[in-house]
Amino acid sequence: MNAIKLGDKAPNFNAKTTVGEINFYEWLGDSWGMLASHPADFTPVCTTELGAMANYREEFQKRNVKVAAISVDDLESHVRWIKDIEETQNAKVDFPLIADDDRSVSELYGMIHPNADSTMTVRSVFMISPEKEVKLTLTYPASTGRNFEELLRVIDSLQLTAYRKLATPVNWKKGDRAVIVPSVSDEQASELFPNGFETVKPYLRLTEVPV
């Protein structure tokens, strides 16, 4: 299968998980989604990551984002691993950990990179909109844990574009000014951003993010 590209429909699937069997689309509903793959159960970096995913629960909920994790281990292994995660990371893992021992979902999403490892999934992230479109793909090597503050920053940026017609400039963080997307005319911008905006160049217009 060709690599999943931005704007593609996220492939749907049915799977066994630690919260029961799910249909991915039905489980997502009208929410945004983050699907994160892990090389294997009972590995150190993954253990810290899944603990972080659990402990960021409220931040994901504020943004209407459902999270799920996946690796090519079976359900029994996942259940045993969760006990270790909760013990060592002071976390309550209540999101789905997808069992993919037949590698069907991993192959559907291109999570196995043979030149890195022919059997384990790499550390991939897919951000998916409520319309089931892939809005972000990130791939880390197995040795590098993800930065969840950066993932939240990306979600905030994606949602600003989707709902506010704003893009985010370099090193943007919440509270900073954002960029009005080029497709919005100055007239439209005046209506959308009544507090005004700064025109640095005709193509570079900055405004405060509406609360």
LUMVODREN-174348 format. One line per field, with one value per residue (C-alpha): residue number from 0; residue in three letters; y, x, z. Coordinates in steps of 0.02 Angstrom, whole numbers, plus 50000, padded with zeros to 5 digits. Example, Ala and Ser with C-alpha at 12.3 -4.5 7.8 and 13.67 -1.06 7.14 Angstrom:
2
i: (0; 1)
aa: (ala; ser)
v: (49775; 49947)
u: (50615; 50684)
w: (50390; 50357)
This chain:
211
i: (0; 1; 2; 3; 4; 5; 6; 7; 8; 9; 10; 11; 12; 13; 14; 15; 16; 17; 18; 19; 20; 21; 22; 23; 24; 25; 26; 27; 28; 29; 30; 31; 32; 33; 34; 35; 36; 37; 38; 39; 40; 41; 42; 43; 44; 45; 46; 47; 48; 49; 50; 51; 52; 53; 54; 55; 56; 57; 58; 59; 60; 61; 62; 63; 64; 65; 66; 67; 68; 69; 70; 71; 72; 73; 74; 75; 76; 77; 78; 79; 80; 81; 82; 83; 84; 85; 86; 87; 88; 89; 90; 91; 92; 93; 94; 95; 96; 97; 98; 99; 100; 101; 102; 103; 104; 105; 106; 107; 108; 109; 110; 111; 112; 113; 114; 115; 116; 117; 118; 119; 120; 121; 122; 123; 124; 125; 126; 127; 128; 129; 130; 131; 132; 133; 134; 135; 136; 137; 138; 139; 140; 141; 142; 143; 144; 145; 146; 147; 148; 149; 150; 151; 152; 153; 154; 155; 156; 157; 158; 159; 160; 161; 162; 163; 164; 165; 166; 167; 168; 169; 170; 171; 172; 173; 174; 175; 176; 177; 178; 179; 180; 181; 182; 183; 184; 185; 186; 187; 188; 189; 190; 191; 192; 193; 194; 195; 196; 197; 198; 199; 200; 201; 202; 203; 204; 205; 206; 207; 208; 209; 210)
aa: (met; asn; ala; ile; lys; leu; gly; asp; lys; ala; pro; asn; phe; asn; ala; lys; thr; thr; val; gly; glu; ile; asn; phe; tyr; glu; trp; leu; gly; asp; ser; trp; gly; met; leu; ala; ser; his; pro; ala; asp; phe; thr; pro; val; cys; thr; thr; glu; leu; gly; ala; met; ala; asn; tyr; arg; glu; glu; phe; gln; lys; arg; asn; val; lys; val; ala; ala; ile; ser; val; asp; asp; leu; glu; ser; his; val; arg; trp; ile; lys; asp; ile; glu; glu; thr; gln; asn; ala; lys; val; asp; phe; pro; leu; ile; ala; asp; asp; asp; arg; ser; val; ser; glu; leu; tyr; gly; met; ile; his; pro; asn; ala; asp; ser; thr; met; thr; val; arg; ser; val; phe; met; ile; ser; pro; glu; lys; glu; val; lys; leu; thr; leu; thr; tyr; pro; ala; ser; thr; gly; arg; asn; phe; glu; glu; leu; leu; arg; val; ile; asp; ser; leu; gln; leu; thr; ala; tyr; arg; lys; leu; ala; thr; pro; val; asn; trp; lys; lys; gly; asp; arg; ala; val; ile; val; pro; ser; val; ser; asp; glu; gln; ala; ser; glu; leu; phe; pro; asn; gly; phe; glu; thr; val; lys; pro; tyr; leu; arg; leu; thr; glu; val; pro; val)
v: (50000; 50177; 50288; 50385; 50568; 50724; 50746; 50559; 50472; 50381; 50195; 50120; 49955; 49838; 49783; 49705; 49829; 49841; 49927; 49800; 49777; 49939; 50001; 50145; 50265; 50228; 50248; 50416; 50482; 50671; 50688; 50723; 50573; 50533; 50359; 50321; 50164; 50085; 49964; 49835; 49802; 49803; 49924; 50072; 50221; 50159; 50136; 50319; 50374; 50280; 50348; 50523; 50491; 50442; 50590; 50714; 50650; 50817; 50914; 50798; 50806; 50997; 50986; 50850; 50727; 50540; 50446; 50266; 50169; 50015; 49889; 49718; 49625; 49528; 49581; 49476; 49558; 49732; 49698; 49641; 49788; 49915; 49859; 49905; 50072; 50120; 50065; 50154; 50311; 50352; 50345; 50269; 50198; 50205; 50234; 50091; 49996; 49906; 49726; 49704; 49538; 49499; 49670; 49709; 49886; 49923; 49876; 49973; 50130; 50096; 50086; 49952; 50020; 49868; 49961; 50010; 49847; 49713; 49661; 49804; 49962; 50125; 50268; 50345; 50476; 50511; 50659; 50635; 50763; 50731; 50709; 50563; 50654; 50634; 50806; 50761; 50619; 50606; 50465; 50449; 50315; 50179; 50254; 50428; 50464; 50587; 50764; 50776; 50964; 50977; 50861; 50972; 51125; 51043; 51001; 51182; 51240; 51119; 51171; 51356; 51327; 51220; 51335; 51509; 51521; 51550; 51472; 51471; 51547; 51479; 51425; 51478; 51435; 51464; 51649; 51708; 51799; 51692; 51717; 51747; 51617; 51689; 51634; 51761; 51936; 52093; 52128; 51955; 51972; 52133; 52038; 51885; 51982; 52140; 52183; 52211; 52138; 52195; 52189; 52159; 52115; 52085; 51899; 51911; 51970; 51942; 51945; 51899; 51730; 51754; 51681)
u: (50000; 50060; 50107; 49964; 49973; 49900; 49720; 49694; 49549; 49612; 49585; 49446; 49470; 49397; 49510; 49521; 49577; 49599; 49429; 49339; 49317; 49302; 49264; 49386; 49265; 49124; 49241; 49302; 49126; 49134; 49298; 49473; 49587; 49768; 49830; 50004; 50104; 50233; 50373; 50330; 50255; 50365; 50490; 50556; 50521; 50346; 50306; 50342; 50244; 50085; 50095; 50105; 49958; 49855; 49912; 49871; 49692; 49614; 49713; 49655; 49476; 49479; 49522; 49393; 49532; 49519; 49684; 49728; 49890; 49941; 50081; 50102; 50075; 49922; 49784; 49845; 50016; 49936; 49834; 49988; 50090; 49960; 49986; 50170; 50130; 50007; 50127; 50282; 50206; 50073; 49941; 49771; 49770; 49589; 49612; 49614; 49776; 49749; 49806; 49882; 49973; 49925; 49997; 49842; 49817; 50004; 50020; 49862; 49939; 50118; 50183; 50314; 50471; 50573; 50737; 50718; 50643; 50553; 50435; 50408; 50310; 50404; 50346; 50212; 50079; 49923; 49811; 49638; 49499; 49315; 49291; 49415; 49549; 49733; 49794; 49967; 50091; 50248; 50373; 50502; 50636; 50603; 50733; 50655; 50503; 50373; 50352; 50170; 50179; 50223; 50080; 49958; 50033; 50002; 49822; 49793; 49864; 49759; 49602; 49640; 49651; 49494; 49386; 49465; 49551; 49717; 49888; 50027; 50200; 50369; 50385; 50205; 50132; 49963; 49939; 50046; 49977; 49931; 49933; 49775; 49769; 49797; 49626; 49543; 49527; 49560; 49373; 49335; 49476; 49398; 49237; 49321; 49442; 49353; 49496; 49602; 49758; 49931; 49978; 50166; 50156; 49998; 50028; 50082; 49943; 49952; 49809; 49770; 49687; 49503; 49459)
w: (50000; 49962; 50108; 50186; 50136; 50213; 50160; 50133; 50216; 50370; 50338; 50442; 50533; 50663; 50804; 50975; 51107; 51294; 51305; 51195; 51008; 50910; 50737; 50718; 50632; 50753; 50901; 50837; 50806; 50785; 50879; 50820; 50838; 50875; 50830; 50895; 50860; 50975; 50932; 51064; 51235; 51390; 51313; 51413; 51299; 51256; 51439; 51474; 51320; 51362; 51539; 51465; 51348; 51500; 51605; 51466; 51464; 51515; 51385; 51247; 51309; 51307; 51122; 51082; 51039; 51066; 51078; 51042; 51039; 50941; 50933; 50854; 51017; 51070; 51188; 51335; 51323; 51318; 51474; 51569; 51508; 51563; 51742; 51727; 51646; 51782; 51919; 51853; 51774; 51905; 51769; 51731; 51555; 51497; 51311; 51185; 51163; 50998; 50979; 50807; 50817; 50636; 50584; 50481; 50550; 50554; 50371; 50327; 50400; 50343; 50521; 50482; 50399; 50344; 50334; 50517; 50579; 50480; 50620; 50743; 50710; 50709; 50821; 50708; 50744; 50641; 50681; 50607; 50588; 50628; 50439; 50452; 50353; 50398; 50451; 50518; 50505; 50610; 50619; 50756; 50770; 50897; 51014; 51026; 51134; 51073; 51141; 51196; 51221; 51036; 50990; 51085; 50999; 50830; 50877; 50929; 50763; 50661; 50751; 50728; 50542; 50538; 50645; 50641; 50470; 50556; 50531; 50659; 50627; 50676; 50859; 50891; 51060; 51138; 51174; 51029; 50878; 50729; 50541; 50440; 50300; 50125; 50062; 50178; 50103; 50204; 50203; 50271; 50397; 50464; 50495; 50569; 50679; 50738; 50855; 50701; 50623; 50573; 50390; 50386; 50202; 50099; 50122; 50306; 50421; 50608; 50732; 50911; 50925; 50972; 51140)
